């Protein structure tokens, strides 16, 4: 016979309870007691009836937790499970409402919890409304005052916008299908910038079509962003919660959808004035800066008259020094010329001397030993030259 651990038994009980379709989705009523709220925002309490107690917990984010107080008669929606750590049987509640509310209302709260869990109410997914829409779609009844009011507001504020009506019923059993058809028509248009979903005030029953799950999903699936204005400001429908922006009234929705042309005109004029003032101020600043720089340039301008006189003095001094240097070099050249003239062979020859060279090599003969008997020589005198031969005595003949 197998022996099971405590954790195996408690886990088996929990899984068995959670597989039960009744216990996984049920409404239960009773009196709340031993209510305690944790720092994390969870609510722990008991639901009792005479001598029977059911432990319960509603985690943070549940709907209607404010109704759970000691001694209050409430109805809970949730599922039955087991807390394995202590083996406690407990109801994990997600909706709490005062006892006596209608079944339809409780189903609506259940739908809100479901859609919120799916992220349809998530603020981060809500899209911004365009600032200057060209085409504004309107989903409402064509015969009611709402359509007339929206036309008046848009025509007065921003006549450049074109209104496109997708007619639908706004109350009754057939309202929800016609609203969904209107959304399909808007999605088929390629250039709708924003859509207004609107209905005037009415009772909860008259507004009920805007609490239908199919309508909520149509709002969520809209291509253009949605401004929802269903009923009065105190009425909040599921469509309002899913829409990208909620307006308190249809007229307010029209004001949110388009800008005010008069305010735009005033803003343009104000910006033009600021721009003109800014340009003129900048021009004045630049003019002042130029004048200041011109003054600095005038103050720092060099004294050209003095500089010119200094240049003239330098040129005169340079010319004098250059003339002296040239004269000195001329004297040196004259002396060198005289020295070179004294060394010129032609000058020596004019004094009666002769230059003797060997006829065969042209070498100058400066020593008698350079020639022998019979060698031909050339003798150059001042006026020409002539040949000779050396005799046996070493004399030229």
Buried (B, 14 or more C-beta within 10 A) or exposed (E): EEEEEEEEEBBEBBEEBBEEEEBEEBBBEBBBBEBEBEEEEBBBBBBBEEEEBBBBBBBEEBBBBEBBEEEBEBBBBBBBBBBBEEEEEBBBBBBBBEEEBEEEEBEBBBBBBEBBEEEBBEEEEBEEBBEEBEBBBBBBBEEBEBBEBBBEBBEBBBEEBBBBBBBBBBBEEEBBBBBBBBBEBBBEBEEBBBBBBBBBBBEBEBBBBBBBBEBBBBBBEBEBBBBBBBBEEEBBBBBBBBBBBBBBBBBBBBBBBBBBBEEBEEEEEEEEEEEEEEEEEEEEEEEEEEEEEEEEEEEEEEEEEEEEEEEEEEEEEEEEEEEEEEEEEEEEEEEEEEEEEEEEEEEBBEEEEEBBBBBEEEEEBEEEEBBEEEBEBBBBEBEEBEEBBBEEEEEBE
